[in-house]
Amino acid sequence: MNRDAWNSHQWSSQKRQVEIEPDKPLRQHHCSNCGRDFVESLSGERWAVFVSVFSFRRLPDNVSARWLVEMCPGAPMAFDVEVRNKLMDHHAK
């Protein structure tokens, strides 16, 4: 895990406790600059996620790996929007 990349984000002050799987609590982190969302397990494992009104969906492993080592881009990125749109399109089918 790249601590510098993680700390480069401007985390919103509200951190939600969520559960994607029963009895596995996670903490949501949302960057107010780039709009990326992550969840963190109690053991410190982290994943990039897509947040919708009713659920959290893990993004593909390659996206998580990329986002976890990248410095905060400071603004929403076109690639991020594409990934989220593909996930929504796939879910709608």
C-alpha positions as YAML, in Angstrom:
chain: A
units: angstrom
residues:
- id: 1
  name: MET
  ca: [0.00, 0.00, 0.00]
- id: 2
  name: ASN
  ca: [1.31, 3.43, -0.95]
- id: 3
  name: ARG
  ca: [0.77, 5.64, 2.10]
- id: 4
  name: ASP
  ca: [1.67, 8.83, 0.19]
- id: 5
  name: ALA
  ca: [-0.96, 8.08, -2.46]
- id: 6
  name: TRP
  ca: [-3.60, 7.28, 0.19]
- id: 7
  name: ASN
  ca: [-2.84, 10.45, 2.13]
- id: 8
  name: SER
  ca: [-2.90, 12.61, -1.02]
- id: 9
  name: HIS
  ca: [-6.72, 12.39, -1.05]
- id: 10
  name: GLN
  ca: [-8.94, 14.93, 0.67]
- id: 11
  name: TRP
  ca: [-11.18, 12.57, 2.65]
- id: 12
  name: SER
  ca: [-14.64, 13.79, 3.53]
- id: 13
  name: SER
  ca: [-15.13, 14.07, 7.26]
- id: 14
  name: GLN
  ca: [-18.08, 11.66, 7.23]
- id: 15
  name: LYS
  ca: [-16.84, 8.07, 7.20]
- id: 16
  name: ARG
  ca: [-19.66, 5.54, 6.95]
- id: 17
  name: GLN
  ca: [-19.59, 2.05, 8.36]
- id: 18
  name: VAL
  ca: [-21.01, -0.29, 5.71]
- id: 19
  name: GLU
  ca: [-21.35, -4.01, 5.06]
- id: 20
  name: ILE
  ca: [-21.08, -5.48, 1.57]
- id: 21
  name: GLU
  ca: [-21.04, -8.99, 3.05]
- id: 22
  name: PRO
  ca: [-22.82, -9.94, 6.29]
- id: 23
  name: ASP
  ca: [-20.70, -9.59, 9.47]
- id: 24
  name: LYS
  ca: [-17.80, -7.97, 7.58]
- id: 25
  name: PRO
  ca: [-17.91, -4.28, 8.50]
- id: 26
  name: LEU
  ca: [-16.09, -1.81, 6.27]
- id: 27
  name: ARG
  ca: [-15.39, 1.89, 6.47]
- id: 28
  name: GLN
  ca: [-16.16, 4.01, 3.42]
- id: 29
  name: HIS
  ca: [-13.72, 6.74, 2.36]
- id: 30
  name: HIS
  ca: [-14.76, 9.37, -0.20]
- id: 31
  name: CYS
  ca: [-12.31, 11.89, -1.67]
- id: 32
  name: SER
  ca: [-14.01, 15.25, -2.10]
- id: 33
  name: ASN
  ca: [-11.44, 16.32, -4.73]
- id: 34
  name: CYS
  ca: [-11.43, 13.43, -7.21]
- id: 35
  name: GLY
  ca: [-14.71, 11.75, -6.22]
- id: 36
  name: ARG
  ca: [-13.14, 8.30, -5.81]
- id: 37
  name: ASP
  ca: [-14.63, 5.96, -3.24]
- id: 38
  name: PHE
  ca: [-12.89, 3.21, -1.31]
- id: 39
  name: VAL
  ca: [-13.78, 0.82, 1.47]
- id: 40
  name: GLU
  ca: [-11.38, -0.41, 4.13]
- id: 41
  name: SER
  ca: [-11.73, -3.60, 6.16]
- id: 42
  name: LEU
  ca: [-10.93, -3.82, 9.86]
- id: 43
  name: SER
  ca: [-7.68, -5.57, 8.87]
- id: 44
  name: GLY
  ca: [-6.67, -2.58, 6.70]
- id: 45
  name: GLU
  ca: [-7.37, -4.13, 3.30]
- id: 46
  name: ARG
  ca: [-8.71, -1.57, 0.81]
- id: 47
  name: TRP
  ca: [-10.74, -1.67, -2.43]
- id: 48
  name: ALA
  ca: [-12.04, 0.87, -4.90]
- id: 49
  name: VAL
  ca: [-15.83, 0.84, -5.01]
- id: 50
  name: PHE
  ca: [-18.74, 2.27, -6.96]
- id: 51
  name: VAL
  ca: [-21.29, 3.82, -4.63]
- id: 52
  name: SER
  ca: [-24.93, 3.88, -5.67]
- id: 53
  name: VAL
  ca: [-27.96, 4.90, -3.70]
- id: 54
  name: PHE
  ca: [-28.59, 1.40, -2.39]
- id: 55
  name: SER
  ca: [-25.27, -0.43, -2.60]
- id: 56
  name: PHE
  ca: [-21.50, -0.54, -2.87]
- id: 57
  name: ARG
  ca: [-19.96, -2.54, -5.71]
- id: 58
  name: ARG
  ca: [-16.31, -3.43, -5.85]
- id: 59
  name: LEU
  ca: [-14.55, -2.15, -8.92]
- id: 60
  name: PRO
  ca: [-12.35, -4.57, -10.90]
- id: 61
  name: ASP
  ca: [-9.12, -5.57, -9.14]
- id: 62
  name: ASN
  ca: [-6.97, -3.81, -11.72]
- id: 63
  name: VAL
  ca: [-8.82, -0.53, -11.05]
- id: 64
  name: SER
  ca: [-8.43, -0.93, -7.28]
- id: 65
  name: ALA
  ca: [-4.72, -1.67, -7.66]
- id: 66
  name: ARG
  ca: [-4.27, 1.39, -9.88]
- id: 67
  name: TRP
  ca: [-6.25, 3.80, -7.69]
- id: 68
  name: LEU
  ca: [-4.53, 2.64, -4.49]
- id: 69
  name: VAL
  ca: [-1.08, 3.57, -5.80]
- id: 70
  name: GLU
  ca: [-1.98, 6.72, -7.74]
- id: 71
  name: MET
  ca: [-1.76, 10.13, -6.15]
- id: 72
  name: CYS
  ca: [-5.10, 11.92, -5.99]
- id: 73
  name: PRO
  ca: [-5.70, 13.43, -9.44]
- id: 74
  name: GLY
  ca: [-7.37, 16.43, -7.78]
- id: 75
  name: ALA
  ca: [-10.51, 16.24, -9.93]
- id: 76
  name: PRO
  ca: [-12.77, 13.56, -11.38]
- id: 77
  name: MET
  ca: [-11.06, 11.73, -14.25]
- id: 78
  name: ALA
  ca: [-12.68, 10.65, -17.54]
- id: 79
  name: PHE
  ca: [-11.36, 7.10, -17.00]
- id: 80
  name: ASP
  ca: [-13.13, 6.92, -13.62]
- id: 81
  name: VAL
  ca: [-16.43, 7.96, -15.19]
- id: 82
  name: GLU
  ca: [-15.98, 5.29, -17.91]
- id: 83
  name: VAL
  ca: [-15.37, 2.57, -15.31]
- id: 84
  name: ARG
  ca: [-18.44, 3.55, -13.31]
- id: 85
  name: ASN
  ca: [-20.59, 3.76, -16.46]
- id: 86
  name: LYS
  ca: [-19.48, 0.29, -17.59]
- id: 87
  name: LEU
  ca: [-20.35, -1.08, -14.18]
- id: 88
  name: MET
  ca: [-23.80, 0.54, -14.30]
- id: 89
  name: ASP
  ca: [-24.40, -0.69, -17.85]
- id: 90
  name: HIS
  ca: [-23.37, -4.22, -16.91]
- id: 91
  name: HIS
  ca: [-25.60, -4.17, -13.81]
- id: 92
  name: ALA
  ca: [-28.60, -2.93, -15.83]
- id: 93
  name: LYS
  ca: [-28.45, -5.90, -18.25]
...
